[in-house]
Structure formats: structure tokens, C-alpha cells
Amino acid sequence: MLKHRLLASVIATLFANSLIAQADTVLPIENNTNPTDNTPNDGVIIDGDKLELHLDRKMRAIGNAVIHRGKQDVYGDTIEYDIQNDELHVIGNAHIELGNTKLTGPELKMRLSESIGEMRDASIVMSKSSEFSLQQRRAMSSETFSKQLGNLQNQQIGSDNLLNNADNQDTLAISVVPTSSKARGDAKAIFFEGEDKKRLVGARYTTCAADVDDWYIKANEISINNYTDSGVAKHAHIEFKGVPLLYSPWLSFSFNNQRKTGLLTPIQGTTSRSGFEISTPFYWNIAPNMDATLAPRVLTKRGVQLQGEFRYLEDKFSGIDNLEYLPSDSLTHTDRYYANLKHQHRLAKGWSAGYSLEKVSDDQYFSDLSTRIVTTSRINLPQQFNVDYANNTWRFNAIAQKFQTLDNASYPYERLPQMTLSGTKYYGDLSTNLYTQLVAFDTNKDAPIKATGTRFTAYPSVSLPFNKPYGFVTPKIGIHHTSYSLNNVANNLESQQRTLPIFSLDSGLFFDRDFKIANRGYTQTIEPRLFYVYIPERKQADIPIFDTSESDLNFSSLFNENQFTGNDRINNANQLSFALTTRFIESDSGTQRLSASIGQRYYFADQKVALPGADFRQSNSSDIIAGINTYLKNSWNIDAFWQYNTDDSKSVRTTLTSRYNPEPGKTLNLSYSYRRNLLDQFDLSGQWPLGKGWYGIGRTNYSLRESRIIESLAGLEYDAGCWQARSVVQRVSTATANANYALFFQLELGGLASIGANPLAVIKRNIPGYVSTGLIPETYQQPYYE
């Protein structure tokens, strides 16, 4: 039983709203009576230029005739109402208006008591986007669903394929929400066949203007049941420029935002590694809280891949499972697969548990079968279980974590297990804190031999904040203790301990003043902040590095006690951090137009603790960091960060991001990223009208250091008002293989249906500020010509 959801969704939007309006207009439904309405629901008021009453049985209105029943109105040249037989007959220009929908025909006949009647040669016009929202889609995207599972450290949905591209809504289901300002349809006949039941013959629908017949949704016959919010269509298809597309002899659909089992829209695409591909997903609505999607994916260079996704959501647990299997790849002659299983379970009394398991058959899987750089760049896939607990005071987390490494080089430590307990307790203004962690570090069997072992950390601390409207002071003192039990290390180093007292004093002030620029009021703030830390020196060179690295210097880490992440290194410190921030806030709107900050750290003691192979600091101050953020009225947004080394008078890190976005459909992005001896890239992207309905889109991410393009995209969009077409070519460099190319083409019909491989997810990810041409408000739309 074929159930084509694309046509079903569009047909539902076509007739559901209008026919509900028609039925309610002429049918008395007692249980819908508003008890506060002074007009009885079955009362009839008839009016016109000329009124006639025949033997108290028939009423007739001639000329500008109208009949009112409750809150419903029916208009026509002549209206006859047989009171005894409860029959309504409208002759000439019969039409019904309800909200933004108008139903018109030359004649309307209806036996009101039995809800039986007909209107022939009916036309439907919606003057603006209908409030009736029809969305035959799953409740949320797979990635959104996955991110709501809870405390799973890895939330990445593995491969970007035609089944589980979370950003690409249309690959999973069809969103049917009219976005055009006008829509129209017609039917050769509408038959009312009892309460809540209608049958339409020769129906069609479009969002094109009255003189433009570029596309239609057509069906020979449609039966609609308003009670079950469902319908059946026979011989339905989309017709574009006179060419029929996506024909289905029979289909069933729901028009009340209800999911329904059936085939989803076929999706086509092409990549340089896999050739032309087509996928036809099948959606299985197992239960209101459970569904599955199955899809065969034909790859002309590789064979047929089977994809499946299963999702479930209960009050206390939820999960999502993704499986892919490609038997006997025609290029590699191997069976290839991908699995991603996630589950989170909420137990009693604050406890929860879950797992996140991810695995692929081979190292080249993502680079061969994906087009997303965030996916193709992945080299470590986590496989972990977690247990969590939380209440008002305590938080506990335990994980057992391993990895599959795809580059045979970057082997992270496995945590088998890691247990963390932390808590905060207040005694008046006094805050007491405790952080503890126990970790057993191990290595993959294929990894080179290196130190392993167990690490225990405990850090109790006490702080007493003093807060005032003009500033704050927060002294804090604590003891940081770490002990190790190690393997694969030199003799006499198997057991090590380190205990350090830590004292810090954080303080800040707030100043503000009001002023005007060009008769516009602003408030400027000046916010100085000082942060002092003292930590004595302890020998740590013999402690191996399990999960520790040096933090980047920024306006967050500037006020951290420890410049290292992780617990394998605690820096010695006798230092003072200083930052000064100023903000300009628009008085009328409260909008922050500009903020600027500058900061530096001053050292009163030499550095004695560093990572293996790292040089010790020689100066008595850190690099200077500065940042600025602007939100200007001329449509420019600029964010900049700069790190400058005063010893060699050279930049260490520079980040500049700017966007010009004067109106929807016009956006230019320019960013530059520099990190000395590591990164030197610029990124240029944008969307801009080219005239006559054409828009250009593009993006290039170029590495000056490597003299190569990391990722690029180029495409064209055409907006014909009631339909849009877009074509995009994408090039992605991968971490485990050469670059991959992908070609996308999509035809979008009035915001109701799309045909082809949807590039919108790719475009939005590459071009910040991009707006689909079909969603650009009419005020900003470019003129188009056929």
C-alpha cells in the first residue's frame, strides 16, 4: 500500500483548511456551539436586495444575498432556503469566506440536516499564508533528539548521509507550511457525503499567481474525513511546467500534524567518491513515542547501502539507534557498516544512566560516504557508558570510555572508569566546595606502549563573596591533592603524590555614565577586574600527562587559578590578572552596540611547572589580549580578538569575524584566523541577489599556511515567486583521504514540497546569515521575470 507523504502533505494543505471552512459554514454542529453567543447555533438570518417568503416554508434572497448561521456566512446572487426540508440552494457567484480563505462556485446545494450536498466548479483562494499548519514530519530532527538524551559526552550523529542528516529536515520528512502570500486551488466538484466527510473530484492546487500556471498539485479524487483528520487520494501527482512528477495511484495522509507511516520523498545526489545516488526512505510510525526510518541507498559506484534509524521516547528513558550496512562495496570489495547507539535512562531519586556507542567498519568510511567536514574530519569514535546523580548539593558522574581510532596515530587515553563527585554547600554567605575524581587510564591495544595507571584528585575549598551594586570581592582558599598509582614508568615512580594549597582573591568594580551621540542616548560602563592567585611550587616533572593541556589565553582563562586543563599539572602562581571592559548600551532599546576589553596577567614568580617539551616562561607578564564586539546600525557586526606577545613584538593569535547583513537575502561574511606556527586561514562566504530573480551563493575556506582550499561551495538560486530552484557544488577536504565533491539540485514548490537532494543544510552551515529565497519577505524580494 503506497503512501507517498510528499503528495499527501501537499494535498492536505490544499483542501483541509478550505473544506473545514465550507463544512462548518453550512452544517449545524450542536457540540461546537459557543454558550456565550447570543445567537442560537441553529438560527438562520437571510438578507439581500429583495427578500421573499413562500408559505412559511421557503425563504429567498435575490441580489447581494447572504445567509448567516451562527458565526458563518454564505454569499451569492440568489439564496434559497427550504426550512421544512432543511435545504440550502445558492445560485450564482456562491462563495464562502472564513478568515483568509475564500471558496467560490457557480452553485451550492446542501441538505443541512444530513450534511449531504455538492458544489461544482469550485475554486479556492487563500489571500495569505494559512494559519492551518500541516507538518508531516517527525517531531524533531535526529540530532536534536540525540542532544536531548542527557549526559552523553559525544553527541555527534555519525555520518552525514541521506537518512540521518539532522540539519536536512526534508530528507526525513516533508514540512508543509505555506509561505507564499497567495495560494489557489480548484475542483471540478466537491461532494459532501455526511457529517465530516467530503469527496473532491478533479482537484488541483498551486501558490502561483492567477496568470501563472508553472506548477500544480493534481489528484483525480480525494476523500477527506474531518473526524479522523485523515484522507485518501487517488491518482495524485505534481505537475511542473506541464511535466508530471511523483505520481502515485493511491495514497493516505493525515492533515492535523500527525505522523503517518509511509514512503518519504526520494532523494537524489552525486559525489565524486560514490557516484550518483538515490535513496527512498520509508517512515514507520510505530507508536506516538516511537518511530523508525528505513532506507535503501543506491550508490552507482559502490552498490546498495541499507540505512535504518530507530527512535523512542518514554517518560524515564529515550534513545536513538542508527545503523548502516553496505554489503560488498564495489570499489573496496568489503562489507562496510556504521553503528551509532545512544540511550539515556532516568532512574529514581536523582540517578540516571546511559550509553553512547559508535563504530565503523574501516578508517575510510566517513571520507568515502559523507560530505560534511565535521564528519569527515572525525578520527576518534567514543564508546562509553555513563551513570549520573544530582541533587541540590551533590553531583556525581561515572563513565567507562573507549575509542575507535581511524588514523592509527591519535590514540587518546581510555577511562576505565572515571568517577567524579562534586558538591557545593552554603552556610550563610560562606560557600564550601568539594571536587573529587578517580580515573583509571588505559590505552588501546594497538597504541604504542606508554604510561598507564590510576589517578585520584581531591580539591576542597571555601569562598566568601562580598557583593555590592558597585562591585564585588571574593576571597577563596583550598587544598588540591593528587595521588598516582602508575604502570610502564621508571622504577621508584610507580607511586606519586602532590598536595598544594591554593589562594585566590577576585574583585571588580562597576562605573557608568550617560551621554549622547547625535541626539541618541547611550550608557557607557567601565568595569575593571583584578584577580590574584597564589600557589606554591611542587615538583611535577615525573608525573605523566593523561588528560592535561595548556589553556589558551582568553578572557575566561585569564581568571582561572590553573593555566592547565586536567589534573596532571598545577601551575605555581604568584600572579595578578587585570582586565578592563567598557560597554556602550543604547538607552532606548537596551541594545549593546559596542563592547571592548583588554587584559594581561602579571607574574611575581618564575614559572617552574610546564608540560613535557614546553619552554618555561621568561617574562614577568603574559601576552596582552584584546577583544571588541560591535553591533552597528549600518548592518555591520564585527567581532575581533587579538593576542600580542610583548617580548618579541609579534602577534600570537588573531581572530576577526565580520558580517554585513543589510536585509534578508543579502549577507557577506569575512573571517580571518591566525595562530602562530599552526593556523593561518581566511573564510569568505555570502549570499547576494544578481537580478531577475537570481541569487549567487558561495564560500571558500583557504589555508594560507598550507596553500590549499579546506572547504568550498558555489551555487545559484532562482526565485520565480511561486517556486525556487537551487544548485550547489561542494568540495570538502577529509582527514583520512583526498577531497570529496558533492553536487546538489533542488526544486522547491511554493514552500510546500521539494524535489531532489536538499542543499539547504549544507548552505546554512557554510554561510551564516543565509535565508532561503522562498522565505525572504516580499518587501525584500528581487523582481523576477519568466
C-alpha positions in Angstrom: 0.0 0.0 0.0 1.8 3.0 -1.3 1.6 6.1 0.8 3.5 9.0 -0.7 4.0 11.5 2.1 5.1 14.4 -0.2 1.8 14.4 -2.2 -0.2 13.6 0.9 1.2 16.6 2.8 0.6 19.0 -0.1 -2.9 17.7 -0.8 -3.8 18.0 2.9 -2.7 21.7 2.8 -4.7 22.1 -0.4 -8.1 21.2 0.9 -8.2 20.7 4.7 -8.5 24.3 5.7 -10.9 25.3 3.0 -13.2 22.3 3.3 -13.3 22.6 7.0 -14.5 26.2 6.4 -17.1 25.0 3.9 -18.5 22.3 6.0 -18.8 24.4 9.2 -20.5 27.2 7.2 -23.5 25.1 6.1 -23.7 22.4 8.7 -25.2 22.9 12.2 -22.9 21.2 14.7 -24.5 21.4 18.1 -21.5 20.4 20.2 -19.5 23.3 18.7 -22.0 25.9 20.0 -20.4 28.7 22.0 -22.6 29.1 25.1 -21.7 32.7 25.4 -23.0 33.5 21.9 -26.4 35.3 22.0 -27.3 33.9 18.5 -28.6 30.4 18.6 -26.4 28.0 16.6 -29.3 26.7 14.5 -30.8 30.2 13.9 -30.8 31.4 10.3 -30.7 35.1 9.2 -31.1 35.8 5.5 -30.6 39.1 3.8 -30.5 40.6 0.2 -31.7 43.4 -2.1 -35.0 41.6 -2.3 -36.5 39.1 0.2 -39.3 36.6 -0.4 -41.1 34.2 1.9 -43.3 31.4 0.4 -45.9 29.8 2.7 -43.6 30.0 5.7 -41.6 27.2 4.1 -39.1 28.8 1.8 -37.0 31.9 2.1 -35.4 33.6 -0.9 -32.9 36.5 -1.1 -32.2 38.0 -4.5 -29.3 40.3 -5.3 -26.3 40.6 -2.9 -27.8 37.7 -1.0 -26.2 36.5 2.2 -27.3 33.9 4.8 -25.9 33.9 8.4 -26.0 30.8 10.5 -24.2 31.2 13.9 -20.9 32.8 13.0 -20.8 31.6 9.4 -21.7 33.5 6.3 -22.6 32.3 2.8 -22.9 34.7 -0.2 -24.4 34.5 -3.7 -26.6 36.2 -6.3 -29.6 34.2 -5.1 -30.1 32.2 -2.0 -33.0 29.8 -1.4 -33.5 28.1 1.9 -36.2 25.4 2.4 -37.0 25.5 6.1 -39.1 22.3 6.1 -36.6 20.2 4.2 -33.6 22.0 5.6 -32.1 22.5 2.1 -29.9 25.4 1.0 -29.5 26.4 -2.6 -27.1 29.2 -3.7 -27.3 30.2 -7.3 -24.7 32.4 -9.0 -21.4 33.5 -7.5 -21.7 31.3 -4.5 -18.9 31.9 -2.1 -17.9 31.4 1.5 -15.3 33.5 3.4 -13.6 32.3 6.5 -10.5 34.0 7.8 -8.1 34.2 4.8 -9.8 31.5 2.8 -12.5 32.0 0.1 -14.4 29.2 -1.5 -16.3 30.1 -4.7 -18.5 28.3 -7.2 -21.5 28.9 -9.5 -23.9 26.9 -7.4 -24.1 25.3 -4.0 -26.6 22.7 -2.9 -26.8 21.3 0.7 -29.2 19.3 2.8 -28.2 20.6 6.1 -29.7 18.0 8.4 -27.8 15.2 6.6 -24.8 17.1 5.6 -25.2 16.0 2.0 -24.7 18.3 -0.9 -22.3 19.5 -3.7 -20.6 22.4 -5.2 -19.4 22.1 -8.8 -16.5 24.0 -10.5 -15.3 25.2 -7.1 -12.3 27.5 -6.7 -10.3 28.2 -3.5 -8.2 31.3 -2.8 -6.1 31.9 0.3 -5.0 35.6 0.4 -2.1 34.9 2.8 -0.3 32.1 4.4 -2.9 29.9 6.2 -2.7 29.6 10.0 -3.6 25.9 9.4 -0.2 24.3 10.0 0.4 21.0 8.3 3.7 19.4 9.0 4.1 15.7 8.1 7.4 15.4 9.7 8.9 13.7 12.7 8.6 15.7 16.0 12.2 16.7 15.9 15.4 16.1 13.9 17.6 13.2 14.9 20.4 15.4 16.0 18.1 17.5 18.2 16.6 14.3 19.6 20.1 12.9 20.3 21.2 16.1 22.1 18.3 15.8 24.5 19.3 12.3 25.7 21.3 13.8 28.6 24.9 13.4 29.8 26.4 11.8 26.8 29.8 13.3 26.1 29.7 12.7 22.4 26.6 14.0 20.8 27.8 13.8 17.2 25.5 11.8 14.9 28.0 9.9 12.9 27.7 10.1 9.1 26.0 12.7 7.0 24.0 10.6 4.7 20.6 10.7 3.1 18.9 9.2 6.1 20.2 10.9 9.2 21.3 14.3 8.1 19.9 16.1 11.1 20.0 19.5 9.6 18.3 18.4 6.4 14.7 18.2 7.5 13.4 17.4 4.0 15.4 14.2 3.8 13.5 12.8 6.7 10.0 14.2 6.1 8.1 16.9 4.3 7.4 20.2 6.0 4.2 21.6 4.6 3.7 25.1 5.8 2.6 27.6 3.1 5.0 30.5 2.9 3.6 32.1 -0.2 1.4 35.3 0.2 -1.3 33.8 -2.1 -2.4 30.3 -2.9 -5.3 29.0 -5.0 -6.9 25.7 -6.0 -10.0 24.3 -7.6 -12.0 21.2 -8.0 -14.5 20.1 -10.7 -16.8 19.1 -7.9 -16.9 18.9 -4.1 -19.4 16.4 -2.7 -20.5 16.5 0.9 -21.3 12.9 2.0 -22.3 13.1 5.6 -21.0 14.9 8.6 -17.2 15.4 8.5 -16.9 13.6 5.1 -16.1 15.2 1.8 -15.1 14.0 -1.7 -13.3 16.1 -4.2 -13.2 15.3 -7.9 -10.6 16.7 -10.3 -8.8 18.8 -7.6 -5.6 20.9 -8.1 -3.6 23.5 -6.1 -0.8 26.0 -6.6 0.8 29.0 -5.0 1.4 30.7 -8.3 -0.4 33.9 -9.3 -3.7 33.6 -11.3 -2.0 34.1 -14.6 1.0 31.8 -13.9 0.5 28.0 -14.2 4.1 26.9 -13.6 3.1 24.0 -11.3 0.1 22.3 -9.8 -0.7 19.5 -7.3 -3.3 17.4 -9.0 -5.5 14.4 -7.9 -8.4 12.7 -9.7 -10.2 12.1 -6.4 -9.7 13.0 -2.8 -11.8 11.8 0.2 -11.4 13.7 3.4 -12.7 12.7 6.9 -12.5 15.7 9.3 -13.4 13.5 12.3 -10.3 11.3 11.9 -8.2 14.2 10.4 -7.2 11.9 7.5 -7.8 11.5 3.8 -7.2 9.3 0.8 -6.2 10.5 -2.7 -6.4 8.6 -5.9 -4.1 9.2 -9.0 -2.2 12.1 -7.5 0.9 13.8 -8.9 2.9 17.0 -9.1 2.9 18.8 -12.5 5.8 21.3 -13.2 5.8 23.2 -16.5 3.4 20.6 -17.9 5.6 17.6 -16.8 4.0 15.2 -14.3 6.3 14.3 -11.4 6.0 11.9 -8.4 2.8 10.1 -9.5 1.0 7.8 -7.0 -2.1 5.8 -7.8 -3.3 5.7 -4.2 -2.2 7.4 -1.0 -3.3 8.0 2.5 -2.5 11.1 4.5 -3.1 13.0 7.8 -3.7 16.8 7.8 -3.5 17.5 11.6 0.2 17.5 12.2 0.1 13.7 12.8 2.9 11.4 11.8 1.9 8.6 9.4 3.5 5.5 8.1 4.6 5.7 4.5 7.2 6.4 1.9 9.1 9.7 2.2 10.3 11.8 -0.8 13.0 10.1 -2.9 16.3 11.9 -2.6 19.0 12.1 -5.3 22.5 13.4 -5.3 26.0 12.8 -6.6 29.5 12.7 -5.1 32.9 12.1 -6.7 33.6 9.1 -4.5 30.3 7.2 -4.7 28.8 8.5 -8.0 25.1 9.2 -8.4 23.0 8.1 -5.5 19.3 7.9 -4.8 17.5 7.0 -1.5 13.8 6.2 -0.9 13.2 6.3 2.9 10.3 4.5 4.4 8.9 6.0 7.7 7.3 3.7 10.2 5.1 5.4 12.9 5.3 2.6 15.4 3.7 4.5 18.3 3.2 8.1 19.4 6.6 7.9 21.2 8.4 5.5 18.9 9.3 5.5 15.2 11.8 4.2 12.7 13.1 5.1 9.3 14.4 2.6 6.8 16.1 3.5 3.5 17.9 1.7 0.7 20.5 4.0 -0.7 21.7 3.2 -4.2 25.3 4.3 -4.9 26.2 3.7 -8.6 30.0 3.3 -7.8 29.5 1.1 -4.7 26.2 -0.7 -4.6 23.2 -0.6 -2.4 23.5 0.6 1.2 20.9 -0.2 3.8 20.2 2.5 6.4 18.0 2.4 9.5 17.1 4.7 12.4 15.0 3.8 15.4 13.9 6.4 18.0 12.0 6.0 21.2 11.0 8.4 24.0 9.4 7.4 27.3 8.9 9.3 30.5 12.0 7.9 32.0 14.2 6.9 29.1 14.9 7.7 25.5 17.2 6.7 22.8 18.2 6.7 19.1 19.9 3.9 17.1 21.4 4.4 13.7 22.7 1.5 11.6 24.1 1.5 8.1 25.3 -1.5 6.1 26.9 -1.7 2.6 27.5 -5.3 1.6 30.4 -5.9 -0.8 31.4 -2.4 -1.7 32.1 -2.5 -5.5 35.2 -0.4 -5.1 36.8 -1.9 -1.9 35.2 -5.4 -2.2 34.5 -5.4 1.5 31.4 -5.2 3.7 31.1 -1.8 5.3 29.0 -0.6 8.2 28.4 2.1 10.7 26.6 1.9 14.0 25.6 4.7 16.5 23.6 3.7 19.5 22.5 6.1 22.2 20.3 5.6 25.2 19.7 7.6 28.4 17.6 6.3 31.3 16.3 8.4 34.2 16.3 6.3 37.4 14.8 7.0 40.8 16.0 9.6 43.3 18.2 11.7 41.0 20.0 8.8 39.4 20.4 8.3 35.6 22.4 6.1 33.3 23.0 5.7 29.6 25.4 4.6 26.8 26.8 6.1 23.6 28.4 3.5 21.3 29.8 4.4 17.9 31.7 2.2 15.4 32.6 2.0 11.7 33.9 -0.9 9.7 37.0 0.8 8.4 39.1 4.0 8.6 37.9 5.5 5.2 34.1 5.1 5.9 33.3 8.7 6.6 35.6 10.1 3.8 34.0 7.8 1.3 30.4 8.1 2.3 29.9 11.6 3.8 30.1 15.2 2.6 30.2 17.1 5.9 33.6 18.3 7.0 32.6 17.9 10.7 32.0 14.2 9.9 34.9 13.5 7.5 37.3 15.1 10.0 36.4 12.7 12.8 39.2 10.3 13.8 38.1 9.1 17.3 34.7 7.5 17.8 33.7 7.1 21.5 32.2 4.0 23.1 31.1 4.8 26.6 28.6 4.1 29.4 27.7 6.7 32.0 26.0 6.8 35.4 24.9 10.2 36.9 23.4 11.5 40.1 22.4 15.0 41.1 20.6 16.8 43.9 20.7 20.3 45.4 24.2 19.7 46.9 25.9 16.8 45.1 26.7 15.9 41.6 28.2 12.5 40.6 29.3 11.2 37.2 30.9 7.9 36.3 31.9 6.9 32.8 33.7 3.9 31.1 35.0 5.2 27.8 37.0 3.7 24.9 37.6 4.9 21.4 37.9 3.6 17.9 40.8 5.5 16.3 40.6 5.9 12.5 44.0 7.5 11.7 46.1 4.8 13.5 48.0 7.6 15.3 45.9 9.7 17.6 45.1 7.3 20.4 43.5 9.0 23.4 43.6 7.5 26.8 40.7 5.3 27.7 39.0 5.8 31.0 38.1 2.5 32.6 36.4 4.0 34.6 36.3 7.7 35.6 34.3 8.8 38.6 33.7 12.4 39.6 32.0 13.7 42.7 31.5 17.4 43.4 29.3 19.4 45.7 28.5 22.9 47.0 27.1 23.9 50.3 26.2 27.3 51.6 26.4 28.4 55.3 25.0 31.9 55.1 27.3 33.8 52.7 30.1 31.2 53.1 30.4 28.8 50.2 32.1 25.4 50.6 33.0 23.3 47.6 34.4 19.9 47.1 35.8 18.3 43.9 37.0 14.7 43.8 37.8 12.4 40.9 39.2 8.9 40.5 40.3 7.7 37.0 41.9 4.5 35.7 43.7 5.4 32.5 44.5 2.7 29.9 45.5 2.5 26.2 44.1 0.9 23.1 45.8 -2.5 22.3 47.1 -1.0 19.0 48.5 2.1 20.6 52.2 2.5 21.4 53.3 1.5 24.9 53.1 4.4 27.3 52.3 5.2 31.0 49.0 4.0 32.4 47.6 3.9 35.9 45.1 5.4 38.4 44.8 9.0 39.5 42.9 10.3 42.5 42.2 14.0 42.9 40.5 15.9 45.8 40.1 19.7 45.9 38.1 21.1 48.9 37.8 24.9 49.0 36.0 27.7 50.9 35.0 31.1 49.5 33.2 34.2 51.0 31.8 36.6 48.4 31.1 40.2 49.2 28.7 41.7 46.6 27.6 45.3 46.3 25.9 47.2 43.4 29.2 48.9 42.7 31.5 45.9 42.8 32.5 42.6 44.4 35.3 40.9 46.4 35.6 37.1 46.7 38.4 35.5 48.7 38.9 31.8 48.3 41.2 29.2 49.8 41.6 25.4 49.1 43.8 22.4 49.2 44.5 20.4 45.9 45.7 16.9 46.4 46.5 14.3 43.7 47.9 10.8 44.0 49.0 8.3 41.3 49.5 4.6 41.0 51.3 4.1 37.7 52.4 1.4 35.3 55.0 1.4 32.5 57.1 4.1 34.2 60.6 4.1 35.7 61.4 2.4 38.9 60.5 4.3 42.1 58.0 6.4 40.2 55.0 3.9 40.4 53.5 5.8 43.3 53.5 9.6 43.4 51.6 12.3 45.4 51.2 16.1 45.1 49.5 18.4 47.6 49.1 22.2 47.0 47.4 25.0 48.9 45.6 27.5 46.6 44.6 31.0 47.5 42.7 33.4 45.2 41.1 36.9 45.5 38.7 38.0 42.8 37.5 41.6 42.7 35.7 44.1 40.4 34.1 47.5 40.2 31.3 48.9 38.0 31.1 52.5 36.8 28.7 54.0 34.3 27.7 57.3 32.8 25.1 58.6 30.4 25.9 60.6 27.3 24.5 61.4 23.8 25.7 61.0 20.3 23.7 62.7 17.6 20.8 63.2 20.0 20.7 59.5 20.8 21.2 58.5 24.4 23.8 55.9 25.5 25.1 54.5 28.7 28.8 53.7 29.0 30.2 51.3 31.6 33.7 50.9 32.8 34.4 47.6 34.5 37.9 47.0 35.9 38.6 43.5 37.4 41.6 42.2 39.4 42.3 38.5 40.2 45.2 37.4 42.4 46.3 33.8 42.7 49.0 32.2 44.9 50.0 28.5 44.5 53.4 27.3 45.8 55.8 25.3 43.7 55.8 21.5 43.7 57.9 19.1 41.6 55.7 17.5 38.9 58.0 16.6 36.1 57.8 12.9 36.8 54.0 12.8 36.5 52.8 11.5 33.1 50.3 13.5 31.1 47.0 11.7 30.8 44.4 14.4 30.0 46.2 17.7 30.6 46.9 20.5 28.2 47.7 24.2 28.4 44.7 26.6 28.2 44.5 29.2 25.5 44.8 32.7 27.0 41.4 34.4 26.7 39.1 36.5 28.9 37.9 33.3 30.6 41.2 31.5 31.3 42.7 34.9 32.4 40.8 34.5 35.6 41.4 30.8 36.2 43.6 29.5 39.1 45.3 26.9 36.9 46.5 27.6 33.4 46.3 23.9 32.6 43.2 21.8 31.9 43.1 18.4 33.6 44.7 17.5 36.9 48.2 16.3 35.8 49.7 19.8 36.2 49.0 22.5 38.7 51.0 25.7 37.9 52.9 27.5 40.6 51.5 31.0 40.8 52.1 34.4 42.4 50.3 36.4 39.9 47.8 39.2 39.3 45.4 39.3 36.3 43.9 42.5 35.2 41.2 43.3 32.7 39.3 46.4 31.7 35.9 46.3 29.9 33.8 49.1 28.6 30.3 48.8 27.0 28.1 51.2 25.1 24.5 50.5 25.6 21.6 52.2 23.7 19.4 53.8 26.3 16.1 53.5 24.5 16.4 49.9 23.4 18.9 48.5 25.8 20.9 47.1 22.8 24.6 46.8 23.4 26.2 48.5 20.4 29.9 48.0 21.4 32.0 46.3 24.0 35.8 46.3 24.2 38.1 44.6 26.6 41.9 44.4 27.3 43.7 42.3 29.7 47.0 40.9 30.9 48.5 38.8 33.6 51.5 39.9 35.8 53.8 37.3 37.4 55.7 37.9 40.6 57.5 34.5 40.4 59.2 32.5 37.7 57.5 29.6 36.1 58.5 26.2 37.5 55.8 23.9 36.1 55.3 23.1 32.4 54.3 20.3 30.1 56.9 18.0 28.8 58.9 19.6 26.0 57.5 23.1 26.6 59.7 26.1 27.3 59.4 27.9 30.6 58.1 31.5 30.6 60.9 34.0 30.7 59.0 37.3 31.1 57.2 38.7 34.1 53.9 39.2 32.2 51.7 37.3 29.9 50.7 38.2 26.4 48.3 41.1 26.0 44.8 40.1 24.9 42.2 42.4 23.5 38.7 41.9 22.1 36.0 44.0 20.6 32.4 43.3 19.6 30.2 45.7 17.7 26.6 45.7 16.6 26.3 48.8 14.4 23.3 50.4 12.9 24.7 50.2 9.4 24.2 46.4 9.4 27.8 45.6 10.2 28.6 43.2 13.0 32.3 42.8 13.9 34.0 40.5 16.4 37.7 40.6 16.9 40.3 39.0 19.3 44.0 39.7 19.4 46.8 38.1 21.4 50.1 40.0 21.3 53.5 38.9 22.7 55.3 41.9 24.1 58.7 40.1 24.3 59.1 39.5 20.5 56.6 42.2 19.5 54.6 39.7 17.4 51.0 38.5 17.2 50.3 35.1 18.7 46.7 34.7 17.8 44.2 36.8 15.8 40.6 36.2 15.1 38.4 38.5 13.1 34.8 37.9 12.1 32.6 40.3 10.3 29.2 40.2 8.7 27.3 42.7 6.5 23.6 41.9 6.5 21.5 44.9 5.4 18.4 42.8 4.6 17.3 39.2 4.2 18.9 37.7 1.1 21.9 39.9 1.3 24.8 38.8 3.5 28.5 38.9 3.3 30.8 37.2 5.8 34.6 37.6 6.1 36.6 36.0 8.8 40.3 35.5 9.4 42.0 33.1 11.9 45.7 33.1 12.7 47.6 31.1 15.3 51.4 31.4 15.1 53.1 28.3 13.7 49.8 26.4 13.5 46.9 28.2 11.6 46.6 30.9 9.0 43.2 30.8 7.3 40.6 33.1 5.9 37.0 32.4 5.2 34.8 34.3 2.8 31.1 33.5 2.2 27.9 35.2 1.2 24.5 35.3 -0.5 23.7 38.2 -2.9 21.0 39.0 -5.5 22.2 39.0 -9.1 19.0 40.4 -10.6 15.9 39.0 -12.3 15.3 36.5 -9.5 18.8 35.1 -9.5 20.9 34.8 -6.3 24.5 33.8 -6.0 25.8 31.8 -3.0 29.4 30.8 -2.2 32.0 30.1 0.4 35.7 29.4 0.4 37.9 28.4 3.4 41.5 28.8 2.4 44.6 27.9 4.3 47.5 30.4 3.7 49.8 28.2 5.7 49.1 25.0 3.6 48.3 26.9 0.4 45.2 24.9 -0.2 41.4 25.1 0.0 39.9 23.4 3.0 36.3 23.6 2.0 34.5 25.4 -0.8 30.9 25.8 -2.0 29.4 27.6 -5.0 25.8 27.7 -6.2 23.0 29.6 -7.8 19.4 30.1 -6.7 16.4 31.2 -8.8 13.3 32.6 -7.3 10.2 32.6 -9.6 7.9 33.7 -6.8 5.8 30.5 -6.5 8.8 28.2 -6.9 12.5 28.2 -6.4 15.4 26.2 -7.8 18.9 25.9 -6.4 22.0 24.0 -7.4 25.2 23.7 -5.3 28.6 22.2 -5.8 30.6 21.4 -2.6 34.2 20.4 -2.1 35.4 19.0 1.3 38.9 18.0 2.3 38.9 15.0 4.6 41.2 13.9 7.4 41.7 10.4 6.1 41.6 10.7 2.3 41.6 13.1 -0.6 38.9 15.7 -1.1 35.3 14.7 -1.8 33.0 16.5 -4.2 29.2 16.7 -4.0 26.5 18.1 -6.3 23.0 19.1 -5.1 20.0 20.2 -7.1 16.6 21.0 -5.6 13.3 22.2 -6.9 11.1 23.8 -4.2 7.4 24.5 -5.0 6.0 27.4 -3.1 7.3 26.2 0.3 5.1 23.2 0.1 7.2 20.5 -1.5 10.8 19.9 -2.6 12.2 17.6 -5.1 15.8 16.5 -5.3 18.8 16.5 -2.9 18.3 19.3 -0.4 21.3 21.5 -0.1 19.8 23.9 2.5 21.6 22.2 5.4 24.9 22.5 3.6 24.3 26.1 2.6 23.2 27.2 6.1 26.3 25.5 7.7 28.6 27.3 5.3 27.0 30.7 5.0 26.0 32.3 8.3 23.0 34.6 7.8 21.8 32.8 4.7 18.0 33.0 4.1 16.2 30.6 1.7 14.9 32.6 -1.3 11.4 31.2 -0.6 11.4 32.7 2.9 12.6 36.2 2.0 9.8 38.7 2.9 8.1 40.3 0.0 9.5 43.7 0.9 13.0 42.5 0.2 12.4 40.1 -2.7 14.1 40.7 -6.0 12.0 41.2 -9.2 11.8 38.1 -11.3 11.0 37.5 -14.9 9.8 34.5 -16.8 
